[in-house]
Amino acid sequence: MERRRFVTINSLLLGGVVIVSNGLITISCETNVESEKSSIDIKLLNELGEIIIPSSSTPGAKEANVGEYISQIVQDCFSEKEQEGFNLNISTINNTSHRLFGQSFLECTYKQRHQLVQKLDDSDPGFKSLKELITSAFLSSEVGMNQFLTYHQVPGKYVGCTETRPW
């Protein structure tokens, strides 16, 4: 009789664990809908990246979708203080654009965007870190690796000193 009771209790406990863990997995895997601000930041970063790394014979930063990568890195890897600094840099871009041209960065023409980037590059120390982040995002992307750098995904020996440059 004790064995039957033991099996019944353990079956109920095991069933409860399975149901609760399944619910937790389902809740944790739900994707959050992107906020409007986040999608605007991604567009702004893509357009800013296009000014810094424009398209030519190779695709530029916009084609590499650097905004999405940077948004994910900022969200997942930056501390709250670093995220505040990043958001301050983004707002500085738009505030400077409003002050100089009377419109947001995304509404400016290519020439106005280029002028704004040159001005921020000369005057804003936080803009340098944003440029480095855009460059890193581009070079880490599939587009950057395969179409800009000479990347061969073939295992082989490491040759430290070579005549071939990766760019």
MIDREN-943049 format. One record per atom (N, C-alpha, C): x, y, z. Coordinates in pm, whole numbers, padded with zeros to 5 digits, always signed. Example, Ala and Ser with C-alpha at 12.3 -4.5 7.8 and 13.67 -1.06 7.14 Angstrom:
<atoms>
+01319-00569+00780/+01230-00450+00780/+01320-00330+00780/+01285-00225+00708/+01367-00106+00714/+01290+00003+00787/
</atoms>
This chain:
<atoms>
+00081-00120+00000/+00000+00000+00000/+00085+00126+00000/+00197+00125+00072/+00284+00241+00077/+00347+00269-00059/+00377+00162-00132/+00438+00179-00262/+00342+00250-00358/+00216+00213-00353/+00115+00274-00440/+00101+00423-00407/+00101+00457-00281/+00091+00598-00237/+00215+00676-00281/+00332+00614-00267/+00458+00677-00307/+00459+00707-00458/+00416+00611-00538/+00412+00629-00683/+00312+00739-00721/+00197+00743-00656/+00096+00843-00684/+00147+00984-00652/+00207+01001-00535/+00258+01132-00494/+00369+01178-00587/+00462+01088-00620/+00572+01125-00709/+00523+01156-00850/+00421+01085-00895/+00364+01114-01027/+00302+01252-01030/+00231+01288-00924/+00171+01421-00916/+00279+01530-00910/+00384+01507-00831/+00493+01604-00821/+00565+01621-00955/+00594+01510-01021/+00660+01515-01150/+00574+01587-01254/+00445+01558-01254/+00354+01627-01345/+00350+01776-01318/+00349+01815-01192/+00351+01957-01156/+00478+02026-01203/+00592+01960-01186/+00719+02016-01230/+00720+02035-01381/+00670+01937-01454/+00668+01946-01600/+00578+02061-01645/+00460+02073-01584/+00367+02179-01623/+00425+02317-01592/+00483+02334-01472/+00539+02464-01434/+00659+02499-01521/+00749+02402-01545/+00867+02433-01627/+00826+02465-01771/+00727+02397-01824/+00679+02427-01958/+00623+02568-01965/+00549+02607-01864/+00496+02744-01858/+00606+02848-01850/+00708+02820-01770/+00820+02915-01758/+00897+02927-01889/+00918+02815-01956/+00989+02819-02084/+00909+02899-02186/+00779+02877-02189/+00693+02949-02283/+00697+03099-02256/+00692+03137-02130/+00695+03280-02095/+00830+03341-02129/+00939+03269-02102/+01072+03326-02125/+01106+03336-02274/+01042+03256-02359/+01072+03258-02501/+00988+03356-02580/+00891+03419-02517/+00808+03515-02589/+00894+03634-02628/+00877+03680-02750/+00953+03796-02795/+00874+03922-02765/+00945+04023-02721/+00881+04151-02695/+00870+04228-02824/+00760+04297-02841/+00741+04381-02958/+00832+04502-02943/+00906+04535-03050/+00996+04649-03044/+00917+04777-03023/+00972+04861-02939/+00907+04990-02917/+00937+05082-03036/+00857+05184-03050/+00875+05278-03161/+01009+05348-03149/+01048+05382-03025/+01175+05451-03003/+01292+05363-03048/+01285+05235-03016/+01391+05143-03053/+01404+05132-03205/+01291+05123-03276/+01299+05111-03422/+01350+05241-03485/+01317+05354-03425/+01371+05481-03474/+01521+05486-03452/+01568+05437-03336/+01711+05433-03310/+01782+05343-03409/+01722+05230-03444/+01783+05139-03541/+01793+05208-03677/+01687+05278-03719/+01692+05351-03845/+01798+05460-03840/+01804+05533-03728/+01903+05640-03714/+02045+05583-03720/+02069+05472-03651/+02202+05411-03652/+02238+05359-03791/+02141+05302-03863/+02168+05257-04000/+02203+05374-04091/+02129+05483-04080/+02156+05601-04163/+02289+05666-04123/+02317+05670-03995/+02445+05725-03948/+02560+05637-03997/+02538+05506-03991/+02640+05413-04042/+02664+05431-04190/+02559+05465-04265/+02573+05487-04409/+02658+05610-04438/+02654+05709-04349/+02740+05828-04365/+02884+05792-04332/+02905+05711-04229/+03040+05676-04184/+03102+05572-04277/+03026+05469-04314/+03073+05365-04405/+02975+05358-04522/+02993+05444-04623/+02896+05449-04733/+02911+05330-04829/+02807+05308-04904/+02810+05205-05008/+02898+05253-05123/+02974+05163-05177/+03055+05192-05296/+03053+05065-05379/+03169+05015-05417/+03171+04887-05488/+03136+04773-05392/+03149+04799-05263/+03106+04704-05160/+02988+04763-05085/+02904+04680-05025/+02791+04733-04949/+02838+04815-04829/+02755+04909-04788/+02787+04993-04675/+02726+04942-04547/+02733+05027-04445/+02684+04989-04312/+02534+04968-04309/+02462+05040-04393/+02317+05025-04396/+02278+04886-04444/+02346+04834-04546/+02319+04700-04596/+02356+04594-04494/+02454+04625-04409/+02495+04530-04305/+02402+04535-04185/+02308+04630-04185/+02210+04647-04076/+02279+04664-03940/+02373+04758-03935/+02448+04781-03812/+02359+04829-03697/+02249+04896-03729/+02160+04947-03624/+02102+04836-03539/+02061+04728-03603/+02004+04614-03531/+02110+04551-03438/+02230+04533-03490/+02339+04475-03412/+02372+04563-03292/+02386+04693-03316/+02422+04785-03208/+02312+04790-03103/+02188+04791-03148/+02075+04792-03054/+02079+04670-02963/+02108+04554-03021/+02116+04430-02943/+02235+04434-02847/+02348+04482-02892/+02467+04490-02807/+02442+04585-02690/+02384+04700-02717/+02357+04797-02611/+02260+04738-02509/+02157+04671-02557/+02057+04614-02468/+02114+04500-02383/+02194+04413-02444/+02240+04293-02375/+02372+04310-02300/+02462+04394-02350/+02597+04396-02297/+02635+04523-02220/+02565+04632-02242/+02601+04757-02176/+02539+04764-02037/+02613+04822-01944/+02557+04849-01812/+02457+04964-01823/+02381+04989-01718/+02283+05097-01723/+02350+05232-01747/+02466+05251-01686/+02539+05377-01705/+02584+05393-01849/+02634+05284-01908/+02676+05288-02048/+02557+05308-02142/+02443+05248-02108/+02323+05267-02190/+02277+05412-02185/+02286+05474-02067/+02250+05616-02055/+02343+05702-02141/+02473+05671-02139/+02568+05745-02222/+02539+05726-02370/+02504+05605-02409/+02470+05577-02549/+02345+05655-02589/+02242+05651-02506/+02118+05725-02535/+02143+05875-02539/+02236+05924-02456/+02273+06065-02459/+02339+06100-02593/+02425+06011-02643/+02488+06034-02773/+02385+06039-02885/+02286+05950-02881/+02180+05949-02982/+02099+06078-02975/+02064+06120-02853/+01986+06243-02840/+02069+06365-02879/+02200+06361-02856/+02288+06472-02898/+02285+06487-03050/+02283+06375-03121/+02278+06379-03267/+02150+06449-03312/+02037+06408-03257/+01910+06470-03296/+01900+06614-03250/+01948+06646-03129/+01943+06784-03080/+02029+06876-03166/+02147+06830-03202/+02235+06910-03288/+02173+06928-03426/+02109+06824-03477/+02042+06833-03606/+01928+06934-03601/+01849+06931-03493/+01740+07028-03479/+01794+07170-03468/+01906+07185-03396/+01964+07318-03377/+02020+07372-03509/+02086+07287-03589/+02150+07334-03712/+02053+07343-03830/+01965+07242-03843/+01884+07233-03964/+01733+07242-03939/+01693+07244-03812/+01551+07256-03780/+01471+07129-03802/+01537+07014-03813/+01469+06886-03831/+01554+06775-03773/+01492+06658-03754/+01565+06546-03697/+01667+06492-03797/+01758+06409-03748/+01862+06352-03832/+01803+06273-03948/+01698+06196-03921/+01638+06112-04026/+01570+06194-04134/+01529+06317-04103/+01462+06402-04201/+01560+06486-04283/+01686+06489-04244/+01786+06571-04313/+01825+06507-04447/+01878+06589-04535/+01930+06539-04662/+02066+06474-04638/+02115+06403-04738/+02245+06337-04725/+02356+06438-04695/+02352+06552-04765/+02454+06655-04746/+02448+06711-04603/+02327+06734-04552/+02313+06785-04416/+02362+06681-04314/+02332+06556-04338/+02379+06450-04248/+02531+06445-04246/+02590+06457-04363/+02735+06454-04374/+02797+06571-04297/+02740+06690-04312/+02788+06807-04239/+02775+06786-04088/+02663+06728-04045/+02640+06704-03904/+02741+06605-03848/+02769+06499-03921/+02867+06399-03876/+03005+06462-03865/+03043+06546-03960/+03173+06614-03952/+03179+06706-03831/+03071+06779-03805/+03068+06869-03690/+03077+06790-03559/+03001+06681-03548/+03005+06601-03426/+03140+06533-03409/+03201+06493-03518/+03332+06429-03512/+03437+06525-03457/+03424+06652-03492/+03519+06752-03445/+03492+06797-03302/+03365+06800-03261/+03332+06866-03135/+03286+06773-03023/+03228+06659-03053/+03167+06574-02951/+03257+06453-02921/+03312+06444-02798/+03399+06330-02767/+03323+06197-02758/+03195+06199-02727/+03117+06076-02719/+03085+06018-02855/+03098+06100-02959/+03067+06053-03094/+03171+05954-03144/+03294+05966-03093/+03400+05875-03135/+03366+05731-03096/+03312+05711-02976/+03276+05576-02933/+03162+05521-03018/+03070+05607-03059/+02960+05564-03145/+03013+05524-03283/+03109+05599-03336/+03171+05564-03464/+03244+05430-03455/+03314+05409-03343/+03385+05283-03325/+03287+05165-03316/+03174+05189-03251/+03072+05085-03241/+03012+05051-03377/+02989+05154-03459/+02937+05132-03595/+03040+05056-03679/+03165+05095-03670/+03271+05028-03747/+03284+04883-03703/+03282+04859-03573/+03291+04723-03521/+03172+04639-03567/+03053+04698-03564/+02933+04626-03607/+02943+04590-03755/+02993+04683-03837/+03005+04656-03980/+03107+04545-04006/+03223+04554-03942/+03328+04455-03966/+03292+04318-03909/+03201+04313-03811/+03157+04186-03754/+03044+04123-03832/+02983+04198-03922/+02868+04147-03996/+02913+04054-04109/+02818+03978-04160/+02847+03889-04273/+02889+03970-04396/+02821+04082-04416/+02854+04170-04530/+02997+04221-04516/+03032+04267-04397/+03167+04319-04375/+03274+04213-04390/+03246+04095-04338/+03345+03988-04344/+03364+03933-04485/+03254+03910-04554/+03264+03842-04684/+03283+03936-04802/+03228+04057-04795/+03234+04144-04912/+03330+04261-04895/+03369+04292-04772/+03464+04401-04750/+03602+04346-04715/+03608+04258-04616/+03734+04194-04580/+03752+04068-04662/+03874+04021-04672/+03900+03896-04740/+03896+03786-04635/+03781+03726-04616/+03761+03623-04515/+03735+03491-04584/+03812+03391-04549/+03794+03258-04606/+03766+03163-04490/+03651+03101-04494/+03612+03012-04386/+03664+02872-04412/+03795+02861-04427/+03858+02733-04450/+03967+02718-04344/+03964+02610-04270/+04069+02592-04169/+04205+02571-04235/+04304+02621-04173/+04439+02607-04226/+04537+02659-04125/+04661+02667-04162/+04762+02714-04067/+04757+02866-04056/+04803+02916-03944/+04807+03060-03920/+04937+03116-03973/+04928+03215-04060/+05045+03283-04112/+05037+03427-04062/+05121+03461-03966/+05114+03592-03901/+05156+03706-03991/+05264+03691-04062/+05315+03797-04150/+05286+03755-04294/+05207+03832-04361/+05169+03799-04499/+05159+03926-04580/+05172+03914-04708/+05163+04028-04797/+05017+04069-04823/+04924+03975-04804/+04783+04001-04830/+04722+04077-04714/+04664+04190-04744/+04593+04269-04641/+04447+04227-04640/+04382+04230-04522/+04241+04190-04519/+04148+04295-04578/+04195+04409-04616/+04109+04512-04675/+04164+04563-04804/
</atoms>
